[in-house]
Amino acid sequence: MKRIQMVDLKQQYLKIKPEIDTALLNVLDSSVFIGGKQVTDFATNLSEYLGIKHTIPCGNGTDALQIAMMALGLQQGDEVITPSFTYVATTEVIALLKLKPVFVDVDRSTFCIDTAAIKNAITPKTKAIVPVHLYGHAANMEEVMAIAKEHNLFVIEDNAQAIGGDYIFTDGTKKKSGTIGTVGCTSFFPSKNLGCYGDGGAMFTNDDALAGKLKMIANHGQKVRYYHEMVGCNSRLDAMQAAVLNIKLSLLDEYIAARRKAADFYDKAFTGHPKITTPFRAGYCTHVFHQYTLILEDVNRDALHTFLAENAIPSMIYYPVPAHRQKMFEAFGGSDYDLPVTDWLTERVISLPIHTELDEEQQSYIVNKVLEFINK
């Protein structure tokens, strides 16, 4: 049996090695390393895939969130509603810009922002909502957008873990996750479903004026070189990463299908076990399984994590400490929040290996070891 990894990027690379190597050599031959045809082609191709008017590449997913908030004109002291059960980058940029993060709970089934909690958190200072499509499952964007419209709020979608997923509205229409809000943001970190070989990110919008601002801020606030109209930053997707992403974008649906197949295997093994809750799939979206995350009840989760490691099985706890309990947010009254579902989940979730190269022999071994521990 091959060594089990959370994400097997080496085997994924070997399958597309000729195409990747040729693309990277073409960049080297062109000597155009920043900007250029590779980057513009990728932006065009991703826009077509997502069905969105504008894709603005940038340096990483965290930058994407920051630039989006800057472009929307959020000011010091403005409140931004965000789930606490997420990677810290989502909330970190809010504080970095001297905005106020307002943490809310998540839905116990989907792991995504609780729309009822959003309503309860809105104040006259609220300016934006940041729903996070966690683990590959979309937040309930139809309800989020209805709330935003009622209160005249921006919606910044954190789509770093769900690119390629479909959102299905009650009238049957579909949109890709990340393309529904005012602006969508994503990361191309190597382990993502669409990952490059370094750092990378992008923003999406159908708003022409907003797209112009996003591009300017990502490029030192300039539209014309050396003429800076606003304070910006330096956040660019380089040509090497764009070359890789152009190839992997053409395979994204295939990659998602492989992840879903692996998730189905796990589901078949674990569904119905009294101590295991398998990932939920809401009818309004298609899950792309960036992570396969179990909820454990009456199980020593941390001991299972250790047991799996001792048996050469990686697993991860996403996330052991929610944002509102992080020291960095003490000044925002983080410890004063009462988010029972978030706290409940942080004690019970564990993510198993899931990726495009996972085979049934590996999965059978993983399943048997998980059940061996839980049933003993």
C-alpha positions as CSV (number, residue, x, y, z in Angstrom):
1,M,0.0,0.0,0.0
2,K,1.2,3.5,-0.9
3,R,2.0,5.9,2.0
4,I,-1.2,7.7,3.0
5,Q,-1.2,11.5,3.0
6,M,-3.8,14.2,3.7
7,V,-3.1,15.5,0.2
8,D,-0.9,13.6,-2.3
9,L,0.4,16.4,-4.4
10,K,3.4,14.4,-5.7
11,Q,1.2,11.7,-7.3
12,Q,-1.1,14.3,-8.7
13,Y,1.8,16.1,-10.2
14,L,3.2,12.9,-11.8
15,K,0.0,12.3,-13.6
16,I,0.2,15.7,-15.3
17,K,4.0,16.0,-15.3
18,P,4.5,16.4,-19.1
19,E,1.9,19.2,-19.3
20,I,3.1,21.0,-16.2
21,D,6.8,20.7,-17.1
22,T,6.1,22.1,-20.6
23,A,4.1,25.0,-19.3
24,L,6.7,26.0,-16.8
25,L,9.5,25.7,-19.4
26,N,7.4,28.0,-21.7
27,V,7.3,30.6,-18.9
28,L,11.0,30.3,-18.5
29,D,11.6,30.7,-22.2
30,S,9.3,33.7,-22.3
31,S,11.1,35.3,-19.3
32,V,7.8,37.0,-18.5
33,F,7.4,36.1,-14.8
34,I,5.0,38.7,-13.6
35,G,1.8,39.2,-15.5
36,G,1.7,38.3,-19.1
37,K,-0.3,35.9,-21.2
38,Q,-0.3,33.1,-18.7
39,V,-2.0,35.2,-16.1
40,T,-4.5,36.9,-18.4
41,D,-5.4,33.5,-20.0
42,F,-6.0,32.0,-16.6
43,A,-8.2,34.9,-15.5
44,T,-10.2,34.5,-18.7
45,N,-10.5,30.7,-18.4
46,L,-11.5,30.9,-14.7
47,S,-14.1,33.5,-15.4
48,E,-15.6,31.3,-18.1
49,Y,-15.6,28.3,-15.8
50,L,-17.3,30.2,-13.0
51,G,-19.7,32.1,-15.2
52,I,-18.5,35.4,-13.8
53,K,-17.6,38.7,-15.6
54,H,-14.3,39.5,-13.8
55,T,-11.6,37.4,-12.2
56,I,-8.8,39.4,-10.6
57,P,-5.8,37.2,-9.7
58,C,-3.7,38.1,-6.6
59,G,-0.9,36.8,-4.4
60,N,-2.9,34.6,-2.0
61,G,-6.4,34.1,-0.5
62,T,-5.7,36.2,2.5
63,D,-4.8,39.1,0.2
64,A,-8.0,38.5,-1.8
65,L,-10.1,39.1,1.3
66,Q,-8.1,42.1,2.4
67,I,-8.2,43.7,-1.1
68,A,-12.0,43.1,-1.3
69,M,-12.7,44.9,1.9
70,M,-10.4,47.8,0.9
71,A,-12.2,48.1,-2.5
72,L,-15.6,48.2,-0.8
73,G,-14.5,51.2,1.2
74,L,-15.0,49.8,4.6
75,Q,-13.8,52.2,7.3
76,Q,-12.2,51.9,10.7
77,G,-14.8,50.7,13.2
78,D,-17.2,49.3,10.6
79,E,-18.6,45.9,11.7
80,V,-18.1,42.8,9.6
81,I,-20.1,39.6,10.5
82,T,-18.2,36.4,10.2
83,P,-18.3,32.9,11.5
84,S,-15.8,32.0,14.2
85,F,-15.5,28.4,13.0
86,T,-13.1,29.1,10.1
87,Y,-9.4,29.5,9.4
88,V,-8.1,32.6,11.0
89,A,-7.3,34.4,7.7
90,T,-11.0,35.1,7.2
91,T,-11.2,37.1,10.4
92,E,-7.6,38.3,10.6
93,V,-7.9,40.7,7.7
94,I,-11.0,42.3,9.3
95,A,-8.8,43.2,12.4
96,L,-5.9,44.2,10.2
97,L,-7.9,46.8,8.5
98,K,-9.1,48.1,11.9
99,L,-12.6,46.9,11.2
100,K,-14.5,45.1,13.9
101,P,-15.1,41.4,13.5
102,V,-18.5,40.3,14.8
103,F,-18.4,36.6,15.4
104,V,-21.5,34.4,14.9
105,D,-22.3,30.7,15.2
106,V,-22.5,28.2,12.5
107,D,-25.1,25.6,11.5
108,R,-24.4,22.3,13.2
109,S,-25.0,20.3,10.0
110,T,-23.3,22.3,7.3
111,F,-20.5,23.9,9.4
112,C,-21.3,27.2,7.6
113,I,-22.6,30.5,8.9
114,D,-26.0,30.4,10.7
115,T,-28.3,32.9,9.0
116,A,-30.4,33.4,12.1
117,A,-27.3,34.4,13.9
118,I,-26.5,36.9,11.2
119,K,-29.9,38.6,11.7
120,N,-29.3,38.8,15.5
121,A,-25.8,40.3,15.0
122,I,-26.7,43.2,12.7
123,T,-26.3,46.7,14.2
124,P,-26.3,50.2,12.6
125,K,-22.5,49.8,12.3
126,T,-22.7,46.5,10.3
127,K,-21.4,46.9,6.7
128,A,-20.6,43.4,5.5
129,I,-21.1,39.7,5.9
130,V,-18.4,37.2,5.2
131,P,-19.9,33.7,4.7
132,V,-17.3,30.9,4.5
133,H,-18.0,27.9,2.3
134,L,-16.3,25.5,4.8
135,Y,-14.8,22.1,3.9
136,G,-16.3,22.3,0.4
137,H,-19.9,22.9,1.4
138,A,-21.6,26.2,0.5
139,A,-23.3,28.5,3.1
140,N,-26.9,29.2,2.5
141,M,-26.3,32.1,0.1
142,E,-29.9,32.6,-0.9
143,E,-30.8,33.5,2.7
144,V,-27.5,35.4,3.2
145,M,-28.2,37.6,0.1
146,A,-31.8,38.3,1.2
147,I,-30.5,39.5,4.6
148,A,-27.8,41.6,2.9
149,K,-30.4,43.2,0.6
150,E,-32.8,44.0,3.4
151,H,-30.0,45.8,5.4
152,N,-27.9,47.1,2.5
153,L,-24.8,45.1,3.3
154,F,-21.9,43.9,1.2
155,V,-21.4,40.1,1.0
156,I,-17.8,38.9,0.6
157,E,-17.7,35.1,-0.1
158,D,-14.8,33.2,1.3
159,N,-14.7,30.5,-1.3
160,A,-11.2,29.1,-0.6
161,Q,-12.5,25.6,0.2
162,A,-15.3,25.3,-2.3
163,I,-14.3,26.4,-5.7
164,G,-16.1,24.4,-8.4
165,G,-19.2,23.8,-6.3
166,D,-22.7,24.6,-7.6
167,Y,-25.3,26.6,-5.6
168,I,-28.9,25.8,-6.5
169,F,-31.5,28.5,-5.9
170,T,-35.1,27.7,-5.0
171,D,-36.2,28.5,-8.5
172,G,-33.7,25.9,-9.9
173,T,-31.1,28.3,-11.2
174,K,-27.5,27.5,-10.5
175,K,-24.4,29.6,-9.8
176,K,-20.9,28.6,-8.8
177,S,-20.0,29.3,-5.2
178,G,-18.0,32.4,-4.9
179,T,-20.0,34.2,-7.7
180,I,-23.1,35.1,-5.7
181,G,-22.1,37.8,-3.3
182,T,-20.8,41.3,-4.0
183,V,-17.3,39.8,-4.4
184,G,-15.9,36.3,-4.0
185,C,-12.4,35.4,-2.8
186,T,-10.4,32.2,-3.2
187,S,-7.0,30.7,-2.4
188,F,-4.9,28.6,-4.7
189,F,-2.7,27.2,-1.9
190,P,-1.3,23.9,-3.1
191,S,-3.6,21.7,-1.0
192,K,-6.8,23.4,-2.3
193,N,-9.0,21.6,-4.8
194,L,-7.6,24.0,-7.4
195,G,-4.1,24.6,-6.1
196,C,-0.9,26.0,-7.6
197,Y,2.7,25.2,-6.6
198,G,3.1,28.1,-4.3
199,D,0.8,30.9,-3.1
200,G,-2.0,32.4,-5.2
201,G,-5.4,33.8,-5.0
202,A,-8.2,35.5,-6.9
203,M,-11.3,37.7,-6.5
204,F,-14.5,37.5,-8.6
205,T,-17.2,40.0,-9.3
206,N,-19.7,41.0,-12.0
207,D,-19.4,44.7,-11.0
208,D,-17.2,46.6,-13.5
209,A,-16.4,49.5,-11.2
210,L,-15.5,47.2,-8.3
211,A,-13.4,45.0,-10.6
212,G,-11.4,48.2,-11.5
213,K,-10.8,49.0,-7.9
214,L,-9.8,45.4,-7.1
215,K,-7.2,45.5,-9.9
216,M,-5.8,48.9,-8.8
217,I,-5.5,48.0,-5.1
218,A,-3.7,44.7,-6.0
219,N,-1.3,46.7,-8.1
220,H,-0.2,49.6,-5.7
221,G,-3.3,51.6,-6.4
222,Q,-2.4,52.3,-10.0
223,K,-4.2,52.0,-13.2
224,V,-1.4,53.6,-15.2
225,R,2.1,52.9,-14.1
226,Y,3.6,55.4,-11.7
227,Y,0.2,57.2,-11.3
228,H,-1.3,56.0,-8.0
229,E,-4.9,56.9,-7.4
230,M,-5.5,55.1,-4.1
231,V,-3.6,53.3,-1.4
232,G,-3.0,49.8,-2.5
233,C,-0.7,46.8,-2.0
234,N,1.5,44.5,-4.0
235,S,-0.4,41.3,-4.6
236,R,0.2,39.5,-7.9
237,L,-0.2,35.9,-9.1
238,D,3.0,35.1,-10.9
239,A,3.2,33.5,-14.4
240,M,4.6,30.2,-13.1
241,Q,1.6,29.7,-10.8
242,A,-0.9,30.8,-13.5
243,A,0.7,28.2,-15.9
244,V,0.1,25.5,-13.4
245,L,-3.4,26.6,-12.6
246,N,-4.4,26.8,-16.3
247,I,-3.7,23.1,-16.6
248,K,-5.3,22.1,-13.3
249,L,-8.4,24.2,-14.0
250,S,-9.1,21.9,-17.0
251,L,-9.1,19.0,-14.6
252,L,-11.0,20.6,-11.7
253,D,-14.3,18.8,-12.4
254,E,-12.4,15.5,-12.6
255,Y,-10.7,16.3,-9.3
256,I,-14.0,17.1,-7.7
257,A,-15.5,13.8,-8.9
258,A,-12.5,11.9,-7.4
259,R,-13.1,13.6,-4.1
260,R,-16.8,12.8,-4.2
261,K,-16.0,9.1,-4.9
262,A,-13.7,9.0,-1.9
263,A,-16.4,10.7,0.2
264,D,-19.0,8.1,-0.9
265,F,-16.6,5.3,0.2
266,Y,-16.2,6.8,3.7
267,D,-20.0,7.4,3.9
268,K,-20.8,3.8,3.2
269,A,-18.4,2.7,5.9
270,F,-19.5,5.2,8.6
271,T,-23.1,6.0,8.0
272,G,-25.3,4.7,10.8
273,H,-22.6,4.4,13.3
274,P,-24.0,5.8,16.6
275,K,-20.8,7.7,17.4
276,I,-20.1,9.1,14.0
277,T,-21.8,11.8,12.0
278,T,-20.7,11.9,8.3
279,P,-20.7,15.1,6.3
280,F,-24.1,16.6,5.5
281,R,-25.1,17.6,2.0
282,A,-27.8,20.3,1.8
283,G,-30.1,20.2,-1.2
284,Y,-29.1,23.7,-2.2
285,C,-25.5,22.9,-3.1
286,T,-23.1,20.3,-4.4
287,H,-20.3,19.4,-2.0
288,V,-16.7,19.4,-3.4
289,F,-15.1,17.8,-0.4
290,H,-12.1,19.9,0.2
291,Q,-12.2,18.1,3.6
292,Y,-14.0,15.0,4.7
293,T,-14.9,15.9,8.3
294,L,-16.6,13.7,10.8
295,I,-18.3,14.7,14.0
296,L,-17.6,12.3,16.8
297,E,-19.8,11.7,19.9
298,D,-18.6,9.9,23.0
299,V,-15.2,9.4,21.4
300,N,-11.9,10.8,22.6
301,R,-11.2,12.7,19.4
302,D,-7.6,13.7,20.3
303,A,-6.8,10.1,21.2
304,L,-8.1,8.9,17.9
305,H,-6.0,11.6,16.2
306,T,-2.9,10.2,18.0
307,F,-3.9,6.5,17.3
308,L,-4.2,7.2,13.6
309,A,-0.8,8.9,13.5
310,E,0.7,5.9,15.2
311,N,-0.7,3.8,12.4
312,A,0.7,5.9,9.6
313,I,-2.7,7.7,8.9
314,P,-2.6,11.5,8.9
315,S,-5.7,13.3,10.1
316,M,-6.4,16.9,11.0
317,I,-8.5,18.9,13.3
318,Y,-10.0,21.9,11.5
319,Y,-10.1,23.9,13.8
320,P,-9.2,23.2,17.4
321,V,-9.5,26.9,18.5
322,P,-12.2,29.0,17.0
323,A,-11.4,32.6,16.0
324,H,-13.4,34.2,18.9
325,R,-11.2,32.3,21.4
326,Q,-7.9,33.2,19.8
327,K,-5.6,35.6,21.8
328,M,-5.4,37.9,18.8
329,F,-9.1,38.8,19.2
330,E,-9.1,39.5,22.9
331,A,-9.3,43.3,22.2
332,F,-12.6,42.7,20.3
333,G,-14.2,40.9,23.2
334,G,-13.8,37.5,21.7
335,S,-13.9,35.6,24.9
336,D,-17.3,37.2,25.7
337,Y,-19.0,35.5,22.9
338,D,-21.4,32.6,23.5
339,L,-21.2,30.4,20.4
340,P,-22.3,26.9,21.6
341,V,-22.3,25.2,18.2
342,T,-18.9,26.4,17.4
343,D,-17.5,25.3,20.7
344,W,-19.3,22.0,20.4
345,L,-17.8,21.3,17.0
346,T,-14.2,22.2,17.9
347,E,-14.2,19.4,20.4
348,R,-15.7,16.8,18.1
349,V,-14.5,17.3,14.5
350,I,-11.7,15.3,12.8
351,S,-10.9,15.3,9.1
352,L,-9.6,12.2,7.3
353,P,-7.4,12.1,4.2
354,I,-9.3,13.0,1.0
355,H,-7.7,13.9,-2.3
356,T,-7.6,13.0,-6.0
357,E,-5.1,10.1,-5.6
358,L,-6.7,8.3,-2.7
359,D,-7.4,4.6,-3.5
360,E,-9.7,2.0,-2.0
361,E,-6.9,0.0,-0.4
362,Q,-5.8,3.1,1.5
363,Q,-9.4,4.0,2.4
364,S,-10.2,0.5,3.6
365,Y,-7.2,0.7,5.9
366,I,-8.2,4.1,7.2
367,V,-11.8,3.0,7.8
368,N,-10.7,-0.1,9.6
369,K,-8.4,1.7,11.9
370,V,-11.0,4.4,12.7
371,L,-13.6,1.8,13.6
372,E,-11.0,-0.3,15.5
373,F,-10.4,2.6,17.8
374,I,-14.1,3.7,18.2
375,N,-15.4,0.2,18.7
376,K,-12.9,-1.0,21.2
